[in-house]
Amino acid sequence: MRSSYLFVCLLSVSAVEGCKHGPDKSEQSNTTSGSSARAEVAPDLAAKRDQLLKAMVAAGVRVPQTVPAPADVAIAPSNAQKLANGVMSVVLKPPTASEHPRPQDKVRLEFAAWTPEGVVIDASQVRGGPVTFSSAEMLPGLASSVAEMAAGEKRRLWIPAELAFGGQRARPGVPLGQVTYDVELVSIERTPDAPSAPPDLTVIPADATRTASGLAYRILHEGEGKVHPITTDTVRVEYTGWTRDGKVFATTVGKGSNLLGVGSAMPGLTEGLQLMTEGEERLFWIPSALGHGEESTPERPAGMLVFDIKLVHIRRVPREN
């Protein structure tokens, strides 16, 4: 998992000092040099394991050797199923439900993860119990595998390097090869569906109002009062944004409202918010010149964007006379 105990320590400079302390001494006293947590592995894997452990210690990270690795940690057995994503999987416990998590849902997991050498990477046991994650917080191979599971189900997963940490530059203690997980889907936390995309995503409708900049809008619900935010104000808003092909790229649905600096928003929203009053909801068509331009990234989609936005509250910044 991207947010694992060890890798938060290794990949976040600000976290290193806190992670150097590792698990408490009473937890460490349950093992003898970590030997009880090691699987029986071939001599070459044992050497790699010891090398990895030394690298972690040199990096100031204490390894929580509290979860014994399974005997087949290095190689998936013959009865393992190859999933569509390339992960090898064995069902350890069947599900007690039938519904699968959706991409926007959060999942509560019991888990443990190891390198092929039997070094434990992270475990919910170390964290104190089941942990809730979104799909974005998990390794790609883990997220796509959990999406195929149902509540109550437990699997052992052998995740190849390209779906784990293999794409990252080598750092002390970061495994760039296969990662093996025992993961149980305890429960699914359903997130409400985002609103359906409006029908006129690619062409601005004739009844929309246009401004001199090229911004277009339609008022869905009138606001209250006559106070409009200015660029130095902060506003609390609820919104959903779609790309021209109807994909949601940003939404507050299921998360509550969000604070936004009027002057720090994309130009089209900065202009549009200043037209609104509290309680008002508008649908905006934002051309690329007032959005993220024509060069797209996953967080900043290019082209015309459509926003359904409600102005909940204006937080006016005090001004000097």
C-alpha positions in Angstrom: 0.0 0.0 0.0 1.3 3.4 -0.8 0.6 4.6 2.7 2.2 1.7 4.4 4.1 2.0 7.7 7.5 1.4 6.3 7.1 3.3 3.0 5.6 6.4 4.6 8.8 6.4 6.7 11.0 6.0 3.6 9.3 8.2 1.2 8.4 11.2 3.4 11.3 13.2 4.9 9.1 14.7 7.5 8.0 11.3 8.8 11.4 9.7 9.1 12.1 10.9 12.7 8.9 9.5 14.0 9.3 6.2 12.2 12.8 5.7 13.5 11.3 4.7 16.8 9.4 1.9 15.1 7.0 -0.4 17.0 7.3 -0.3 20.8 9.9 -2.5 22.6 7.3 -4.8 24.0 6.2 -5.6 20.5 9.8 -6.3 19.4 10.4 -8.6 22.4 7.9 -11.1 20.9 10.5 -12.1 18.3 14.1 -13.1 18.4 16.0 -11.1 15.8 12.8 -11.4 13.7 13.4 -15.1 13.2 9.9 -16.2 14.1 8.5 -14.0 11.4 10.6 -15.5 8.6 9.4 -18.1 6.3 11.7 -21.0 5.4 13.3 -19.8 2.2 16.1 -20.8 -0.1 19.6 -19.6 0.9 19.7 -17.0 -2.0 16.4 -15.5 -0.8 17.6 -15.5 2.8 20.7 -13.6 1.7 18.5 -11.0 -0.1 16.3 -10.8 2.9 19.1 -10.1 5.2 20.5 -7.5 2.7 17.1 -5.8 2.6 16.8 -5.8 6.4 20.3 -4.2 6.7 19.4 -1.5 4.1 16.2 -0.7 6.1 18.2 -0.5 9.4 20.8 1.7 7.6 18.0 4.0 6.5 16.9 4.4 10.1 13.7 2.2 9.7 12.9 -0.5 12.2 11.2 -3.5 10.6 8.1 -4.7 12.6 8.8 -8.4 12.4 5.5 -9.4 14.0 3.7 -11.3 11.2 5.2 -14.6 10.0 5.5 -14.9 6.3 3.7 -17.9 4.6 5.8 -20.7 3.3 4.8 -19.8 -0.3 5.6 -16.1 0.1 8.2 -16.2 -2.8 6.4 -18.2 -5.4 2.6 -18.7 -6.1 1.5 -22.3 -5.8 0.2 -24.3 -8.8 -3.4 -23.8 -7.6 -3.1 -20.0 -7.8 -5.4 -18.2 -10.3 -3.9 -15.6 -12.6 -6.2 -12.6 -12.5 -6.8 -10.3 -15.5 -4.4 -7.7 -14.0 -1.6 -10.2 -13.9 -1.8 -10.8 -10.1 -1.7 -14.4 -8.9 -4.4 -15.2 -6.4 -5.5 -17.9 -4.0 -8.8 -17.7 -2.0 -8.0 -18.4 1.6 -11.6 -17.8 2.9 -14.8 -17.4 0.8 -16.9 -14.2 1.0 -19.9 -13.8 3.2 -21.6 -11.3 0.8 -21.9 -10.9 -2.9 -21.4 -7.1 -3.6 -18.0 -5.9 -4.8 -16.5 -2.5 -4.1 -16.8 0.2 -6.7 -13.9 2.5 -7.7 -15.3 5.4 -5.6 -15.9 3.2 -2.5 -13.6 2.8 0.5 -12.7 -0.6 1.8 -11.8 -1.8 5.3 -9.0 -4.3 5.2 -7.1 -6.7 7.4 -3.8 -7.3 5.7 -0.1 -8.3 5.8 2.5 -7.8 3.1 5.9 -9.3 2.6 8.8 -9.2 0.1 9.7 -12.6 -1.5 12.5 -12.8 1.1 9.9 -12.9 3.9 10.4 -9.4 5.1 7.1 -7.9 6.4 6.4 -4.6 4.6 3.2 -3.6 6.5 0.4 -5.2 8.4 -2.9 -4.0 9.9 -1.8 -5.8 13.1 1.1 -3.3 13.3 -1.4 -0.5 12.9 -3.7 -1.8 15.6 -6.5 -3.4 13.5 -8.4 -3.1 10.2 -7.5 0.0 8.1 -9.8 1.9 5.7 -8.4 2.8 2.3 -9.6 4.4 -0.9 -8.4 2.8 -4.2 -6.0 5.6 -4.7 -4.2 4.7 -1.5 -3.4 1.2 -2.5 -0.8 -0.3 -4.9 -2.3 -0.7 -8.4 -2.2 -4.5 -8.2 -3.8 -4.6 -4.8 -6.6 -2.0 -5.7 -7.6 -3.9 -8.8 -7.6 -7.3 -6.9 -9.6 -6.0 -4.0 -12.2 -4.7 -6.5 -12.9 -8.3 -7.4 -13.5 -9.4 -3.8 -16.6 -9.3 -1.6 -16.9 -8.7 2.1 -15.6 -11.5 4.3 -13.3 -12.8 1.6 -9.6 -13.4 2.2 -7.0 -13.9 -0.5 -3.3 -14.3 -0.9 -1.9 -12.2 -3.7 1.4 -12.3 -5.5 1.7 -8.8 -7.1 4.3 -8.4 -9.8 6.7 -5.5 -9.7 5.0 -3.4 -12.3 1.8 -3.4 -10.2 3.7 -2.7 -7.0 6.7 -0.5 -6.3 8.6 -1.6 -9.4 8.2 1.7 -11.2 10.0 3.7 -8.6 13.7 4.6 -8.4 15.5 2.3 -6.0 15.7 3.6 -2.4 17.1 1.8 0.7 14.5 -0.7 1.8 12.0 -0.2 -1.0 11.3 -3.5 -2.7 11.2 -3.1 -6.5 10.1 -6.7 -7.2 7.1 -8.8 -6.3 5.1 -8.1 -3.2 2.9 -10.7 -1.5 -0.3 -9.9 0.4 -2.7 -11.7 2.6 -5.7 -9.4 2.5 -9.2 -9.8 3.9 -12.0 -7.4 2.8 -13.7 -6.7 6.2 -16.3 -4.3 4.9 -17.2 -1.8 2.1 -17.9 1.8 2.8 -20.3 2.9 0.0 -19.8 6.4 -1.5 -22.8 8.1 -3.1 -22.7 8.2 -6.9 -21.7 11.4 -8.5 -24.5 13.2 -10.4 -25.1 12.1 -14.0 -23.4 14.2 -16.6 -25.6 16.9 -18.2 -26.5 16.1 -21.8 -24.8 19.2 -23.3 -21.2 18.6 -22.4 -19.5 19.3 -25.8 -21.7 22.1 -27.1 -22.8 25.1 -25.0 -26.6 25.3 -25.2 -28.2 28.3 -26.8 -30.0 29.3 -23.6 -26.7 29.6 -21.7 -25.5 33.1 -20.8 -22.0 34.0 -22.1 -19.5 36.4 -20.7 -16.9 38.5 -22.6 -14.2 36.0 -21.6 -15.9 33.0 -23.2 -17.3 31.6 -19.9 -20.9 30.3 -20.2 -23.4 29.4 -17.5 -26.9 28.5 -16.6 -28.5 29.3 -13.2 -30.0 26.2 -11.7 -31.1 27.7 -8.3 -31.2 31.3 -7.3 -29.1 32.5 -4.4 -29.9 34.6 -1.4 -28.9 38.2 -0.8 -26.7 40.5 -2.9 -23.2 39.8 -1.6 -20.8 38.3 -4.1 -17.4 36.9 -3.2 -14.2 38.7 -4.4 -10.8 37.2 -5.2 -9.5 37.5 -1.7 -12.4 35.6 -0.2 -12.7 31.9 0.7 -15.9 30.1 -0.2 -17.4 26.8 0.9 -18.7 25.0 -2.2 -20.2 21.8 -3.4 -19.4 20.8 -6.9 -18.9 18.1 -9.6 -16.7 18.6 -12.6 -16.9 16.6 -15.9 -14.6 16.4 -18.9 -16.1 16.7 -22.4 -16.5 12.9 -22.6 -18.7 12.8 -19.5 -16.1 11.6 -16.9 -16.1 13.0 -13.4 -12.7 14.4 -12.5 -13.6 16.2 -9.3 -16.5 16.0 -6.9 -17.5 16.7 -3.3 -20.3 14.2 -3.4 -19.9 11.9 -0.4 -17.3 14.2 1.1 -19.3 17.3 2.1 -18.5 20.8 1.0 -15.0 22.1 0.3 -13.2 25.3 1.0 -11.8 27.1 -2.0 -9.9 30.3 -2.4 -11.7 32.4 -5.0 -8.5 33.9 -6.4 -6.6 30.5 -6.4 -9.2 28.6 -8.5 -8.9 28.1 -12.3 -9.7 31.4 -14.1 -13.1 30.2 -15.2 -14.2 29.4 -11.7 -12.6 32.6 -10.3 -14.8 34.6 -12.7 -17.9 32.4 -12.2 -17.8 32.4 -8.4 -17.8 36.2 -8.3 -21.1 36.2 -10.1 -22.8 34.1 -7.5 -24.4 34.6 -4.1 -24.8 32.2 -1.1 -27.2 29.4 -1.8 -26.9 29.8 -5.6 -26.2 26.8 -7.9 -24.9 27.2 -11.5 -23.8 25.0 -14.3 -20.6 26.4 -15.9 -19.0 25.7 -19.3 -15.4 26.6 -18.9 -13.3 26.8 -22.2 -9.8 25.4 -22.1 -8.3 28.9 -22.0 -10.1 29.5 -18.7 -9.4 26.0 -17.4 -6.3 23.8 -17.7 -5.4 24.5 -21.3 -5.0 21.8 -23.9 -2.3 19.7 -22.2 -3.9 17.1 -20.0 -2.8 15.3 -16.8 -4.9 13.0 -14.6 -5.4 15.8 -12.1 -5.7 18.6 -14.7 -7.8 17.5 -17.6 -7.6 19.6 -20.8 -10.2 21.0 -23.0 -13.6 22.4 -22.1 -14.8 21.5 -18.6 -18.3 21.6 -17.2 -18.9 22.3 -13.5 -22.1 22.1 -11.4 -21.2 24.3 -8.4 -23.2 25.5 -5.4 -22.0 28.4 -3.3 -22.7 27.4 0.3 -21.0 30.2 2.2 -18.7 33.2 1.7 -15.9 33.6 4.2 -15.0 37.2 3.9 -11.4 38.1 4.8 -11.1 41.2 7.0 -9.7 44.2 5.1 -7.6 47.1 6.4 -9.1 50.5 6.0 
